[in-house]
């Protein structure tokens, strides 16, 4: 059964900005339409009308609800925009990119996989690696060219050597299989953000950046920043006029308090678009 809804997002919202970097093995953007494969063989598509409403069409009510979460339609970030509109770094981005929200993935396991794949490499290489693993682990979706998002059972079934053959570092492959073979990562939806971050950072192969990815993209939390992100390292280096260590990005994000995760996204997007008032190295 196909269901549809025209949803008025809470607060400023731009699907074009939110879905700009959306492409992966489970979703694509074409002609302004975001199509997502969802768990259990479901799928959904979304586009934004000129009046600002986002139309979501999905294969069932559960898929519609999950797509609303993926799109972050309910999470009004107006307070973030107000608080930092005069910030020397974020000010221009909050003005020019005010409809931007972090797009989420459909399962915590996919966010966890992304966190393992993205460490210490450029984003394109990381996305290619994630795409290979998702395609190897999950069935093709009903939407042509897409695969279903992975769950814990599917990744736990892999031998670490198989993940290594696909390109994932051996230590990270072993850690990913071990985590997916334990309590279901989807349970993290019910845990406080600080507890989630502490749990993840205790695992070998994960750190603050990985915890930030899981919190932002898997759980939809805005308070944990992407500490150590390579793009933020470049930004801090430009600000300080010298080479910097990954931990120094945490000093930058600390100024944004409970909005550190969302600030990470705005800083990265603003830096990529030349909106930061700092010289590039």
PAZAPA-4460 file (N, C-alpha, C; in steps of 0.05 Angstrom, whole numbers, plus 32768, in hexadecimal, padded with zeros to 4 digits):
% residues 281
    n_x    n_y    n_z   ca_x   ca_y   ca_z    c_x    c_y    c_z   seq   type   mol
   8011   7FE8   8000   8000   8000   8000   8012   8019   8000     1      X     A
   800D   802A   7FED   801C   8043   7FEB   800D   8059   7FFA     2      X     A
   801B   8067   800B   800F   807E   801A   801F   8097   8014     3      X     A
   8013   80AE   8017   8021   80C7   8012   8017   80DC   8026     4      X     A
   8029   80EF   802A   8022   8106   803C   8032   811E   8033     5      X     A
   8026   8135   8035   8033   814F   8030   8038   815C   804B     6      X     A
   8051   815D   8053   8059   8164   806E   8065   8180   806F     7      X     A
   805B   8190   8082   8067   81AA   8087   807E   81A7   809B     8      X     A
   8097   81A9   8093   80AD   81A6   80A6   80AB   81BA   80BD     9      X     A
   80B5   81B2   80D4   80B6   81C4   80EA   80CF   81D6   80E7    10      X     A
   80CC   81EF   80E3   80E2   8201   80E0   80EC   8202   80C3    11      X     A
   8101   8212   80BE   810C   8214   80A3   8116   81F8   8099    12      X     A
   8110   81F2   8080   8118   81D8   8075   811C   81DA   8057    13      X     A
   8132   81CF   804E   8138   81CD   8031   8140   81B1   802B    14      X     A
   812F   81A3   801C   8137   8187   8014   814F   8188   8001    15      X     A
   8151   819C   7FF1   8168   819E   7FDE   8182   819F   7FED    16      X     A
   8184   81AF   8003   819C   81B1   8013   81A0   8198   8024    17      X     A
   818A   818E   8030   818C   8177   8042   8195   815E   8033    18      X     A
   818C   815A   801A   8192   8142   800C   81A8   8145   7FF7    19      X     A
   81B7   815B   7FF9   81CB   8161   7FE5   81E1   814B   7FE4    20      X     A
   81E9   8140   7FFB   81FD   812B   7FFC   81F1   8110   8002    21      X     A
   81D9   810B   7FF8   81CA   80F4   8001   81D1   80D9   7FF4    22      X     A
   81DD   80DA   7FDD   81E0   80C2   7FCD   81F1   80AC   7FDB    23      X     A
   81E6   8094   7FDD   81F5   807D   7FE6   81E8   8064   7FDB    24      X     A
   81EE   804D   7FE6   81E3   8034   7FDB   81C5   8031   7FE0    25      X     A
   81BA   8041   7FF3   819E   803D   7FFB   818C   8054   7FF2    26      X     A
   8197   8069   7FE5   8187   8080   7FDE   8194   8090   7FC8    27      X     A
   8183   80A0   7FBA   818E   80B1   7FA5   817C   80C9   7FA2    28      X     A
   8187   80DE   7F95   8177   80F6   7F8F   8178   80FB   7F71    29      X     A
   8161   80FE   7F66   815F   8104   7F49   8148   8118   7F45    30      X     A
   814F   812E   7F37   813A   8142   7F30   812B   814B   7F49    31      X     A
   8139   814E   7F5F   812D   8159   7F77   811D   8144   7F87    32      X     A
   811E   812B   7F7F   810F   8116   7F8E   8124   8104   7F9C    33      X     A
   8120   8101   7FB6   8131   80EF   7FC6   8122   80D4   7FC8    34      X     A
   812F   80BF   7FBE   8124   80A4   7FC0   8135   8094   7FD4    35      X     A
   8128   8087   7FE7   8136   8077   7FFB   812B   805B   7FFD    36      X     A
   813E   8048   7FFE   8136   802D   8005   8136   802B   8024    37      X     A
   8122   801D   802F   811E   801B   804B   811E   7FFE   8054    38      X     A
   8121   7FF9   806E   8122   7FDD   8077   8108   7FCE   8070    39      X     A
   810C   7FB3   806D   80F5   7FA2   8068   80EA   7FA4   804C    40      X     A
   80F9   7FAE   8039   80EF   7FAF   801E   80DF   7FC8   8018    41      X     A
   80DC   7FDA   802B   80CC   7FF3   8027   80DD   8007   8018    42      X     A
   80D0   801B   800D   80DE   8032   8001   80CC   804B   8003    43      X     A
   80D9   8062   7FFE   80CB   807B   8000   80D8   808F   7FEE    44      X     A
   80C9   80A3   7FE6   80D3   80B9   7FD6   80C9   80D3   7FE2    45      X     A
   80D9   80E8   7FDF   80D1   8102   7FEA   80DA   8119   7FD7    46      X     A
   80CA   812E   7FD6   80D1   8146   7FC7   80C4   815D   7FD5    47      X     A
   80CE   8175   7FD0   80C4   818D   7FDD   80B5   819E   7FC9    48      X     A
   809D   81A7   7FD2   808D   81B8   7FC1   8094   81D5   7FC4    49      X     A
   808D   81E6   7FB2   8093   8203   7FB4   8088   8210   7FCE    50      X     A
   8073   8205   7FD9   8068   8210   7FF2   8077   8207   800B    51      X     A
   808C   81F7   8007   809D   81EE   801D   8096   81D3   8028    52      X     A
   807E   81C9   8022   8077   81AF   802C   8087   8199   801E    53      X     A
   808D   8184   802D   809C   816D   8022   8088   8156   801E    54      X     A
   8086   814E   8005   8074   8137   7FFF   8084   811D   8002    55      X     A
   807A   810B   8012   8086   80F1   8016   8073   80DC   800D    56      X     A
   807C   80CA   7FFC   806C   80B4   7FF2   807C   809A   7FFA    57      X     A
   806E   8088   8007   807C   8070   8012   806A   8057   8010    58      X     A
   8077   8041   8012   8069   8027   8010   8060   801F   802C    59      X     A
   804D   802E   8038   8042   8027   8052   8047   803D   8067    60      X     A
   8037   803C   807C   8039   8050   8091   8054   804F   80A0    61      X     A
   805E   8037   80A5   8077   8034   80B3   808E   8041   80A2    62      X     A
   808E   803C   8088   80A2   8048   8077   809F   8066   8076    63      X     A
   8087   8070   8076   8082   808D   8077   808E   8099   8090    64      X     A
   8089   808D   80A7   8094   8097   80C0   80B2   8096   80C0    65      X     A
   80BE   8081   80B6   80DB   807F   80B6   80E7   8094   80A3    66      X     A
   80D9   809A   808D   80E3   80AE   807A   80E2   80CA   8087    67      X     A
   80CE   80CF   8097   80CC   80E9   80A6   80E5   80EC   80B8    68      X     A
   80ED   80D6   80C5   8105   80D7   80D5   811E   80DC   80C5    69      X     A
   8120   80CD   80AF   8138   80D1   809D   813A   80EE   8094    70      X     A
   8124   80FA   808D   8124   8116   8083   8127   812B   8099    71      X     A
   8124   8122   80B3   8126   8135   80CA   8111   814B   80C8    72      X     A
   80F9   8144   80BF   80E4   8158   80BB   80DA   8164   80D5    73      X     A
   80DB   8155   80EB   80D0   815E   8104   80E3   816E   8116    74      X     A
   80FC   816F   810E   8111   817A   8120   8117   8197   811A    75      X     A
   8107   81A9   8125   810A   81C5   8120   8124   81CF   812C    76      X     A
   8135   81DB   811B   814F   81E5   8125   8150   8204   8125    77      X     A
   8138   8210   8128   8137   822D   8128   8147   823A   813E    78      X     A
   8148   822D   8155   8157   8237   816C   8175   8238   8165    79      X     A
   817F   8224   8157   819B   8223   814E   81A0   823B   813C    80      X     A
   818E   8240   8129   8192   8256   8116   8192   8271   8125    81      X     A
   8180   8274   8138   817F   828D   8147   8198   8291   8158    82      X     A
   81A0   827C   8166   81B6   827F   8179   81D0   8286   816B    83      X     A
   81D4   827C   8153   81EF   827F   8146   81EE   8290   812D    84      X     A
   81D9   82A0   8129   81D8   82B1   8112   81EE   82C6   8112    85      X     A
   81F8   82CE   812A   820D   82E2   812B   8228   82D6   8130    86      X     A
   822A   82BB   8130   8243   82AE   8135   8256   82B4   811E    87      X     A
   826F   82B9   8124   8282   82C2   810F   8287   82AC   80FA    88      X     A
   8285   8293   8102   8289   827D   80EF   826E   8273   80E3    89      X     A
   825B   826E   80F4   8242   8262   80EB   822E   8276   80E0    90      X     A
   8231   8290   80E6   821E   82A4   80DE   8216   82A3   80C1    91      X     A
   822A   82A4   80AE   8223   82A4   8092   8215   828A   808A    92      X     A
   821D   8273   8095   8210   825A   808E   81F4   8258   8098    93      X     A
   81EF   8262   80B1   81D3   8261   80BB   81C1   8272   80AA    94      X     A
   81CB   8286   809D   81BB   8297   808C   81B7   828B   8071    95      X     A
   81CC   8281   8065   81CB   8276   8049   81C1   825A   8048    96      X     A
   81C4   824A   805D   81BE   822E   805C   81A8   8227   8071    97      X     A
   8197   8239   8078   8186   8236   808F   8173   821E   808D    98      X     A
   816D   8214   8075   815C   81FD   8073   816A   81E2   8075    99      X     A
   8184   81E2   807A   8194   81CA   807A   818F   81BB   8095   100      X     A
   818A   81A1   8092   818A   818E   80A9   819A   8175   80A1   101      X     A
   81A7   8168   80B4   81B5   814F   80AD   81A1   8139   80A5   102      X     A
   81A5   812E   808D   8195   8118   8085   819E   80FF   8094   103      X     A
   818A   80EE   809C   8191   80D7   80AC   818F   80BE   809B   104      X     A
   819A   80A8   80A5   8198   808E   8098   8182   807F   80A6   105      X     A
   8178   8069   8099   8160   805C   80A2   8165   8048   80B9   106      X     A
   817F   8040   80BE   8185   802F   80D4   819E   8039   80E2   107      X     A
   819F   8033   80FC   81B7   803A   810C   81CE   802A   8101   108      X     A
   81CA   8012   80F8   81DF   8001   80EE   81EC   800E   80D5   109      X     A
   81DD   801A   80C4   81E9   8028   80AD   81FA   803F   80B6   110      X     A
   81F1   804E   80CB   8202   8064   80D5   821B   8059   80E2   111      X     A
   8219   8042   80EF   8231   8035   80FB   8244   802C   80E5   112      X     A
   823A   8020   80D0   824B   8019   80B9   8258   8032   80AE   113      X     A
   824A   8047   80AB   8255   8060   80A0   826B   806B   80B2   114      X     A
   8267   8068   80CC   827B   8071   80DF   8295   8061   80DC   115      X     A
   8293   8047   80D8   82AB   8037   80D4   82B8   803C   80B9   116      X     A
   82A8   8040   80A4   82B3   8044   8089   82C0   805F   8086   117      X     A
   82B7   8073   8095   82C0   808F   808F   82D8   8099   809E   118      X     A
   82E4   8088   80AF   82FA   8091   80BF   8313   8096   80AF   119      X     A
   831E   80AE   80B1   8338   80B6   80A7   833B   80B3   8089   120      X     A
   8325   80B4   807A   8327   80B4   805D   8313   80C9   8053   121      X     A
   8317   80D0   8039   8305   80E4   802E   82E9   80D9   802A   122      X     A
   82D6   80EB   8028   82BA   80E4   8028   82B3   80D2   8010   123      X     A
   82BE   80D8   7FF8   82B7   80C8   7FE1   82C0   80AB   7FE4   124      X     A
   82D9   80A7   7FEE   82E3   808C   7FF2   82D2   807E   8007   125      X     A
   82CA   808C   801C   82BA   8080   8031   829F   8078   8026   126      X     A
   8292   8089   8016   8278   8082   800B   827A   806A   7FF8   127      X     A
   828F   8069   7FE8   8293   8052   7FD6   8296   8038   7FE6   128      X     A
   82A5   8039   7FFC   82A8   8022   800D   828D   8019   8019   129      X     A
   827F   802D   8024   8265   8026   8030   8252   801A   801B   130      X     A
   8252   8025   8003   8241   801B   7FEE   8247   7FFE   7FE7   131      X     A
   8261   7FF7   7FE6   8268   7FDB   7FE0   825E   7FC8   7FF5   132      X     A
   8261   7FD0   800E   8259   7FBE   8024   823B   7FBB   8025   133      X     A
   822C   7FD1   8022   820F   7FD0   8022   8205   7FBE   800C   134      X     A
   8210   7FC1   7FF4   8207   7FB1   7FDD   820E   7F93   7FE1   135      X     A
   8224   7F8E   7FEF   822B   7F72   7FF4   821A   7F66   800A   136      X     A
   8210   7F76   801D   8202   7F6C   8035   81E4   7F6B   8032   137      X     A
   81D8   7F7B   8021   81BB   7F7E   8021   81AF   7F78   8006   138      X     A
   8195   7F70   8005   8188   7F6B   7FEB   8182   7F85   7FDC   139      X     A
   817F   7F82   7FC2   8176   7F99   7FB2   815B   7FA2   7FBB   140      X     A
   8157   7FBC   7FBA   813D   7FC8   7FC2   8129   7FC8   7FAB   141      X     A
   8111   7FCD   7FB1   80FD   7FCF   7F9C   8102   7FE7   7F8A   142      X     A
   810F   7FFC   7F94   8117   8013   7F84   812F   800B   7F74   143      X     A
   812E   800C   7F5A   8144   8003   7F49   815F   8010   7F50   144      X     A
   8174   8000   7F52   818F   800B   7F57   8196   800F   7F74   145      X     A
   8183   800B   7F86   8188   800F   7FA2   8188   7FF5   7FB2   146      X     A
   8194   7FF5   7FC9   8194   7FDE   7FDB   8187   7FE6   7FF6   147      X     A
   817C   7FD3   8004   8171   7FD8   801E   8186   7FE0   8032   148      X     A
   8180   7FF1   8045   8194   7FF8   805A   819A   7FDF   806B   149      X     A
   81B3   7FDD   8074   81BB   7FC5   8083   81B0   7FC5   809F   150      X     A
   81AC   7FAC   80A9   81A5   7FA9   80C5   81BC   7F99   80D3   151      X     A
   81BA   7F96   80ED   81CF   7F8A   80FD   81D4   7F6D   80F4   152      X     A
   81BE   7F5E   80EF   81C0   7F42   80E8   81D1   7F3F   80CE   153      X     A
   81CC   7F50   80BB   81DA   7F4D   80A1   81F8   7F52   80A4   154      X     A
   8200   7F66   80B3   821C   7F6C   80B6   822A   7F59   80C9   155      X     A
   821C   7F4F   80DD   8228   7F3C   80EF   822D   7F21   80E1   156      X     A
   821F   7F1C   80CB   8224   7F03   80BC   823D   7F03   80AC   157      X     A
   824A   7F1B   80A8   8262   7F1D   8099   827A   7F14   80A9   158      X     A
   828C   7F06   809D   82A6   7F01   80A9   82B7   7F1A   80A6   159      X     A
   82C6   7F22   80BB   82D7   7F3A   80B8   82E8   7F3A   809F   160      X     A
   82F1   7F22   8098   8303   7F20   8080   82F3   7F28   8067   161      X     A
   82D9   7F23   8066   82C9   7F2B   804F   82C7   7F49   804D   162      X     A
   82C3   7F56   8064   82C2   7F73   8065   82DD   7F7F   805E   163      X     A
   82F2   7F71   8066   830D   7F7B   805F   8311   7F79   8041   164      X     A
   8307   7F64   8035   830A   7F61   8018   82FA   7F77   8009   165      X     A
   82E5   7F81   8016   82D5   7F97   800A   82E2   7FB2   800E   166      X     A
   82F7   7FB3   801F   8306   7FCC   8023   8306   7FD8   803F   167      X     A
   82F8   7FCB   8052   82F7   7FD6   806D   830F   7FCC   807C   168      X     A
   831C   7FDE   808B   8334   7FD6   809B   832D   7FBF   80AD   169      X     A
   8341   7FAC   80B0   833C   7F93   80BF   8332   7F98   80DB   170      X     A
   833E   7FAA   80EA   8336   7FAF   8105   8319   7FBA   8107   171      X     A
   8313   7FCC   80F4   82F8   7FD7   80F3   82E3   7FC2   80EB   172      X     A
   82EB   7FB1   80D8   82D9   7F9C   80D0   82D2   7F8A   80E7   173      X     A
   82E6   7F82   80F7   82E1   7F71   810E   82CF   7F7F   8122   174      X     A
   82D4   7F98   8127   82C3   7FA7   813A   82A7   7FAA   8131   175      X     A
   82A3   7FAF   8117   8288   7FB2   810C   8278   7F98   810F   176      X     A
   8284   7F82   8108   8277   7F68   810B   8270   7F62   8128   177      X     A
   8283   7F68   813A   827E   7F63   8156   8267   7F74   8161   178      X     A
   8266   7F8E   8159   8250   7F9F   8162   8235   7F96   8157   179      X     A
   8234   7F8E   813E   821B   7F86   8132   8212   7F6B   813C   180      X     A
   8225   7F5B   8147   821D   7F41   8152   8214   7F42   816F   181      X     A
   8216   7F59   817B   820D   7F5D   8197   81F1   7F68   8198   182      X     A
   81EA   7F77   81AD   81D0   7F84   81AF   81CB   7F96   8197   183      X     A
   81B2   7F95   818D   81AB   7FA4   8174   81B1   7FC2   8178   184      X     A
   81C2   7FCD   8166   81C8   7FEA   8168   81AF   7FFC   8166   185      X     A
   8199   7FF2   815C   8181   8003   815B   8177   800A   8177   186      X     A
   8180   7FFC   818C   8179   8002   81A7   8183   801D   81B0   187      X     A
   8198   8027   81A2   81A4   8041   81A9   8190   8058   81A7   188      X     A
   817A   8055   8198   8166   806A   8197   815B   8070   81B3   189      X     A
   815C   805D   81C5   8151   8062   81DF   8165   806B   81F4   190      X     A
   817E   8070   81EC   8193   8078   81FF   819A   8095   81FC   191      X     A
   81A2   80A3   8212   81AA   80BF   8210   81C3   80C1   81FE   192      X     A
   81C6   80D9   81F2   81DC   80DD   81DF   81F7   80D9   81EC   193      X     A
   81FB   80E3   8205   8214   80E0   8212   821B   80C2   8217   194      X     A
   8206   80B2   821D   820B   8096   8222   8212   8088   8208   195      X     A
   8205   8090   81F2   820B   8084   81D8   8228   808A   81D0   196      X     A
   8230   80A3   81D3   824B   80AB   81CC   825F   809C   81DC   197      X     A
   825A   8099   81F6   826D   808B   8208   826F   806E   8200   198      X     A
   8259   8062   81FA   8258   8046   81F2   8268   8041   81D8   199      X     A
   8264   8052   81C4   8271   804F   81AA   828F   8054   81AD   200      X     A
   8297   8069   81BC   82B3   8070   81BE   82C3   805C   81CE   201      X     A
   82B6   804A   81DC   82C4   8035   81EA   82CC   801E   81D7   202      X     A
   82C0   801D   81C0   82C5   8008   81AD   82DF   800E   819D   203      X     A
   82EF   7FF9   8199   8307   7FFC   8188   82FE   8003   816B   204      X     A
   830C   8016   8160   8306   801E   8145   82F1   8034   8143   205      X     A
   82E6   803D   815A   82D4   8054   8159   82DE   806A   816B   206      X     A
   82D5   8082   8166   82DE   8099   8176   82C8   80AF   8175   207      X     A
   82CF   80C7   817D   82BB   80DD   817D   82AE   80E2   8162   208      X     A
   82BE   80E1   814C   82B2   80E6   8132   829D   80D1   812C   209      X     A
   82A3   80B8   8131   8291   80A2   812B   8278   80A5   813C   210      X     A
   827B   80AC   8155   8264   80B0   8166   8252   80C7   815B   211      X     A
   825F   80DC   8151   8250   80F2   8145   8240   80E9   812D   212      X     A
   824B   80D8   811C   823D   80CE   8104   8224   80BE   810D   213      X     A
   8228   80AC   8120   8211   809C   8129   81FC   80AD   8136   214      X     A
   8204   80C0   8146   81F0   80D2   8154   81E1   80E3   8140   215      X     A
   81F0   80EF   812D   81E3   8101   8119   81D2   80F1   8105   216      X     A
   81DD   80DD   80F8   81D0   80D0   80E1   81C0   80B8   80E9   217      X     A
   81C7   80AB   80FF   81B9   8093   8107   81A3   8099   811B   218      X     A
   81A7   80AC   812D   8195   80B1   8143   8187   80CC   8140   219      X     A
   8191   80DE   812F   8184   80F8   812C   8189   810A   8143   220      X     A
   81A1   8109   8150   81A8   811A   8167   81BB   8130   815D   221      X     A
   81B7   8148   8168   81C7   815F   815F   81DD   8167   8173   222      X     A
   81DF   815A   8189   81F2   8164   819E   820E   815A   819C   223      X     A
   8214   8144   818E   822F   8139   818D   823C   8140   8172   224      X     A
   8252   814F   8173   825F   8159   815B   8270   8145   814D   225      X     A
   8278   814B   8134   8289   813A   8124   82A7   8140   812A   226      X     A
   82AF   813B   8143   82CA   8141   814B   82DE   8131   813B   227      X     A
   82F1   813E   812F   8305   8130   811F   82FF   812E   8101   228      X     A
   82E8   8138   80F9   82E1   8137   80DC   82F7   8145   80CC   229      X     A
   82FF   8139   80B6   8315   8144   80A6   830F   815F   809B   230      X     A
   82F6   8164   8094   82EE   817F   808B   82F1   8193   80A1   231      X     A
   82E9   818C   80BA   82EC   819E   80D0   8309   81A2   80D7   232      X     A
   8319   818E   80D4   8336   8191   80D8   8342   81A7   80C6   233      X     A
   8339   81A6   80AC   8343   81BA   8099   8339   81D6   80A1   234      X     A
   8320   81D7   80AB   8315   81F1   80B3   8324   81FC   80CB   235      X     A
   8329   81EC   80DF   8338   81F5   80F7   8354   81FD   80EF   236      X     A
   8361   81EE   80DD   837C   81F5   80D4   837C   8211   80C7   237      X     A
   8367   8216   80B7   8365   8231   80AA   8361   8246   80BF   238      X     A
   8351   8241   80D3   834C   8254   80E8   8365   825A   80F9   239      X     A
   8375   8246   80FE   838C   8249   8110   83A6   824D   8101   240      X     A
   83A5   824A   80E7   83BD   824F   80D7   83D4   823C   80DB   241      X     A
   83CD   8223   80E1   83E2   820E   80E6   83D5   81F3   80E3   242      X     A
   83E6   81DF   80E3   83DC   81C3   80E4   83CF   81BE   80FF   243      X     A
   83B9   81AF   80FF   83AB   81AA   8118   83A6   818C   811B   244      X     A
   83A0   8184   8134   8399   8169   813A   837B   8166   8139   245      X     A
   8372   814D   8135   8355   8148   8133   8346   8151   814C   246      X     A
   8352   814D   8164   8344   8154   817C   833E   8172   817E   247      X     A
   834D   8183   8170   8349   81A0   8171   832E   81A8   8165   248      X     A
   8322   8197   8154   8308   819D   814A   82F3   819D   8160   249      X     A
   82F8   818D   8175   82E6   818C   818C   82E5   81A7   819A   250      X     A
   82FC   81B6   819B   82FC   81D0   81A7   82EA   81E3   8198   251      X     A
   82EB   81E1   817D   82DA   81F2   816D   82BC   81EC   8172   252      X     A
   82B5   81D2   8172   8299   81CA   8175   828E   81CF   8191   253      X     A
   82A0   81D0   81A5   8296   81D4   81C0   8287   81EE   81C4   254      X     A
   828E   8202   81B3   8280   821C   81B6   8263   821B   81AF   255      X     A
   825B   8205   81A1   823F   8203   8198   822E   81F1   81AA   256      X     A
   823A   81E7   81C0   822B   81DA   81D5   821A   81C3   81CB   257      X     A
   8200   81C4   81D2   81EE   81AE   81CB   81E7   81AD   81AD   258      X     A
   81F1   81C0   819E   81EC   81C1   8181   8206   81B9   8172   259      X     A
   8219   81AD   817F   8233   81A7   8173   8231   8196   815A   260      X     A
   821F   8182   815B   821C   8171   8143   8211   8180   812B   261      X     A
   81FC   818F   812F   81F1   819F   8119   8205   81B4   8110   262      X     A
   8213   81C0   8123   8228   81D3   811B   823D   81C6   810A   263      X     A
   8244   81AD   810F   8257   819F   80FE   824E   819F   80E1   264      X     A
   8235   8199   80DD   822A   8197   80C2   822A   81B3   80B4   265      X     A
   8222   81C7   80C3   8222   81E2   80B7   823E   81EC   80B2   266      X     A
   8251   81E6   80C3   826D   81EE   80BF   8278   81E1   80A6   267      X     A
   8273   81C7   80A3   827D   81B8   808C   8271   81C2   8072   268      X     A
   8257   81C6   8072   824A   81CF   805A   8252   81EC   8054   269      X     A
   8253   81FD   8068   825C   8218   8064   8278   821A   805A   270      X     A
   828A   820A   8065   82A6   8209   805C   82A8   8200   803F   271      X     A
   8299   81EC   8038   8299   81E2   801C   828F   81F7   8008   272      X     A
   827D   8208   8012   8271   821C   8000   827E   8238   8002   273      X     A
   8294   8239   8011   82A3   8252   8013   8295   8267   8024   274      X     A
   8285   825E   8037   8277   8271   8049   8285   8277   8063   275      X     A
   829C   826A   8067   82AB   826F   8080   82BD   8288   807C   276      X     A
   82BC   829B   808F   82CD   82B3   808C   82EA   82AE   8094   277      X     A
   82F6   8299   8088   8312   8293   808D   8320   828C   8072   278      X     A
   833A   8291   8070   8348   828B   8057   834C   826D   8055   279      X     A
   834B   8263   803C   8352   8247   8038   8370   8244   8035   280      X     A
   837A   822D   8040   8397   8228   803E   839E   8223   8021   281      X     A
***
